[in-house]
C-alpha cells in the first residue's frame, strides 16, 4: 500500500518533469531546432494537424529551418500557422518550401528568455511539491485509519 503511493507519486513527478523538459525545448534560443515547431497545429483538410504530420522539417544550417509540405496545396496554411504561433518567427515561402530564419538573440530577448525559463522552472517545482504533498496527505489518512503505524508513516514520508 505504501509502495503503491510512493510509486504513484514518483510517476506523477516524472510526468511533471517530462512536461517541463518539453517546455524548455520550445524556448526559442539563437539556434535553429526542429523542435521549435512542435505544438504548432495546421488547419488542413478541415482538421487541425501537427505540423510534423503534414510536412518534413529539417535544419540545414544553424540559423535556418526548412519546412517542406507533402501537399503543396497547404503551404499557405502552414505559413499562417507559423505566423500565428507566439515564436516570433517569420516564414518565407518560395512556392515549394518554407524557410524560417532564426534571428540572433539580443540582450533584451536573452533577459526575457531568462525570466520565462525561471517562471517555467518555478511552475515545475510547484507541481512536484503538490504531488509530494498529496502523497503525504494519503499517508496521514492511512495512519488516521489505523492501517499503518506512525513509524511507517514517517518512514514513508522520508522516502
C-alpha positions in Angstrom: 0.0 0.0 0.0 2.8 2.4 1.0 4.9 1.3 -2.0 1.9 2.0 -4.3 1.5 5.5 -3.0 5.2 6.2 -3.4 5.4 4.7 -6.9 2.3 6.7 -8.0 3.9 9.9 -6.6 7.2 9.2 -8.4 5.3 8.6 -11.7 3.4 11.9 -11.4 6.6 13.7 -10.5 8.4 12.2 -13.6 5.5 13.2 -15.8 5.7 16.8 -14.4 9.5 16.9 -15.1 8.9 15.5 -18.7 6.4 18.2 -19.3 8.9 20.8 -18.1 11.6 19.5 -20.4 9.2 19.8 -23.3 8.5 23.4 -22.4 12.2 24.2 -22.2 12.8 22.7 -25.6 10.2 25.1 -27.1 12.1 28.1 -25.8 13.5 29.9 -28.9 17.2 30.5 -28.5 19.5 31.8 -31.2 20.0 28.3 -32.6 17.5 26.7 -35.0 15.9 23.4 -33.9 13.2 21.4 -35.5 11.6 21.1 -32.0 10.8 24.8 -32.1 7.8 24.0 -34.4 6.5 21.2 -32.1 3.0 22.1 -30.9 2.1 24.1 -34.0 -1.2 22.9 -35.5 -2.0 23.4 -39.1 -5.6 23.7 -40.4 -5.7 21.3 -43.4 -8.4 19.2 -44.8 -10.8 20.8 -42.3 -8.9 19.4 -39.3 -6.1 20.6 -37.0 -3.0 18.5 -37.5 0.5 18.8 -36.1 2.9 20.4 -38.5 5.2 17.4 -38.5 2.4 15.2 -39.8 1.8 17.4 -42.9 5.4 18.4 -43.7 9.0 17.4 -43.3 11.1 19.7 -41.1 14.8 20.0 -41.4 17.6 22.2 -40.1 20.2 22.6 -42.9 22.1 25.4 -41.1 22.4 26.6 -37.5 20.0 29.6 -38.1 17.7 28.1 -40.7 14.7 25.8 -40.5 13.1 24.4 -43.7 9.6 23.1 -43.9 8.6 21.1 -47.0 4.9 20.2 -47.1 3.9 16.9 -48.6 1.0 18.5 -50.3 1.8 21.9 -52.0 -1.8 23.0 -51.6 -1.5 23.5 -47.9 1.7 25.6 -48.0 -0.3 28.8 -47.2 -1.9 27.2 -44.2 1.4 26.1 -42.8 2.8 29.6 -43.3 -0.3 31.1 -41.5 0.1 28.7 -38.6 3.8 29.6 -38.1 2.9 33.3 -38.2 0.1 32.8 -35.6 2.4 30.9 -33.2 4.0 33.0 -30.5 7.5 32.1 -31.5 8.2 35.4 -33.3 9.4 33.7 -36.4 8.7 34.9 -39.9 8.4 32.2 -42.6 9.5 32.9 -46.2 7.6 30.9 -48.9 9.0 30.2 -52.3 6.2 28.0 -53.6 7.7 24.7 -52.7 9.5 25.1 -49.4 9.1 27.4 -46.4 12.3 28.8 -45.0 12.4 30.2 -41.5 15.5 32.1 -40.4 16.1 32.3 -36.7 17.4 35.7 -35.8 20.3 36.1 -33.3 19.4 36.9 -29.8 19.5 40.4 -28.5 20.4 41.2 -24.9 16.8 42.2 -24.3 15.5 38.9 -25.7 18.0 36.9 -23.6 16.7 38.7 -20.4 13.1 37.8 -21.5 14.1 34.2 -22.0 15.8 34.0 -18.6 12.6 35.3 -17.0 10.4 32.9 -18.9 12.7 30.0 -18.1 12.7 30.9 -14.4 8.9 31.1 -14.3 8.7 27.7 -16.0 11.1 26.2 -13.6 9.2 27.6 -10.6 5.9 26.1 -12.0 7.7 22.7 -12.4 8.9 22.9 -8.7 5.4 23.7 -7.6 3.9 20.8 -9.5 6.4 18.4 -7.9 5.7 19.8 -4.4 2.0 19.4 -4.9 2.5 15.7 -5.8 4.6 15.2 -2.7 2.0 16.9 -0.5 -0.8 14.7 -2.0 1.2 11.6 -1.1 1.9 12.9 2.4 -1.8 13.5 2.9 -2.6 10.0 1.7 -0.1 8.6 4.2 -1.6 10.6 7.0 -5.1 9.3 6.1 -3.8 5.7 6.3 -2.3 6.5 9.8 -5.6 8.0 11.0 -7.5 5.0 9.8 -5.0 2.8 11.7 -3.9 1.0 8.5 -0.3 1.9 9.1 1.7 2.8 12.2 3.1 6.2 12.9 6.7 5.0 12.4 5.7 3.5 9.0 4.1 6.9 8.0 7.3 8.9 8.9 9.5 6.4 7.1 7.3 6.6 4.0 7.3 10.4 4.2 11.0 10.4 4.3 11.2 8.1 1.3 
